[in-house]
Amino acid sequence: MQENWKFKNTARLSLEGLVSFLESHSQEFGIFLSYYVRSKGATAENIRLINSPVFKSPDSGYFSVEFDVAYFNLCLGIDDREKEKMKISFHFDEEITELQLIGEDWQTFA
């Protein structure tokens, strides 16, 4: 199973436009990545692109990100972080003006 996140009203973007879009939507992107670490009681923070997006076609491609997996529990005195990486696929749907991000399969990420 893979998690996916959709951004509505998003036309196809250039390389620079996609990078800028991801940076300006970092909060939603963090929520998307947090689905992968929530079973550990953590959240995803400080997301950074490792490489520029690679377009396989004008409408789709992939990129890799690095992020902090943040564990925090005030009652137990836990405030810890570890680094994680993930390859994200993307697809623009021109017909419905939508950008879809698709994360790694749960089994390969865990």
N, C-alpha and C positions, 0 to 999 in steps of 0.2 A: 504494500500500500504506500502511496505517496501523498503528501500534503500538497495542496495547490492554493493559490491566492489570486484573485482576479481584481484588476483595476478597471473600472468602467470608464467609458468616454475617453479612451486613450488611443489615439491614432498611431500608426507605425512611426517609430522614432529612429533617428540616426544613431550612430555609435555614441556621439557626445550627448545627444538628447536622452538616450537610455541611461547613461551614467548619471546625468543631472537629475533625471526623474527618480532614480533609485535613492539618490542622496536626499532629495526633497521629501521622499515618502519613507524615511528611515523608521519612523515609529510603526507604521503598518508592516514594514519588512521585518522588524524585530518581533512583532506579534506572530507573524508567519513562521519564523525560525523557532520561536519559543514553543510551538506545538511539538517540535522534535525533542525538546529537553524537559518538558513539563512533567513527565513521569519520574524524573530525577528530582523534582521539586525545585527546578531552576528556571531562569529566564535567559533569553539571548539579548546581549547588549553590545554596543560598540562594533557595529557591523562595518566591515571594510571590504571593498573589492580587492581580490588578489591579482586579478588580471582583467584586461579590457574584455568586454563581451565579444564573443566570436559568433558571427552570423553564419549559419549553415545555409540559409536562404534569406530572401528579403524580409520574411515574416517570422523567422525563428532562429534560435541559437542557444548558447549557454554562456555562463560565467561562473567563476568561483568566488566564494566569500570566506572570510575568516571572522570569527566573532567570539566574544567572551561568553562562556556559560557561567552565569552568576547564581550562586547559592546564598540565600540569606534567610536566617531564622533568628530573630531577636531573642526569643525565649531560650534557645539552645546556644546562643552566642556564636552562631555560624555566619561568617561573611567571607566567602571564598570564591575564587574564579579560576577557570581553566580555559584554554584556547581550544577552538574547534573549527573545522573547515567543512565546507559543503559545496558541491557542484549544483547549480541551479539552472534549469532549462527555462526558456521563455518562448512565448508564441503570441504574436499579434493577430487578432482576428479583425480584419478590416471591415467585415460586414456588420459586426455589432460594436465596433470601436472599443475593443477590449484587449488588455495586456494580461496574459496569464503566466504566472510563475509556478514552476513545478519543481519540488524538492526531490531529494534522493529517496530511494525506497527505504522504508523503515528498517528492513533487515540489513542493508548494507551500511546504514548510518550508525546503528547501534553498535 
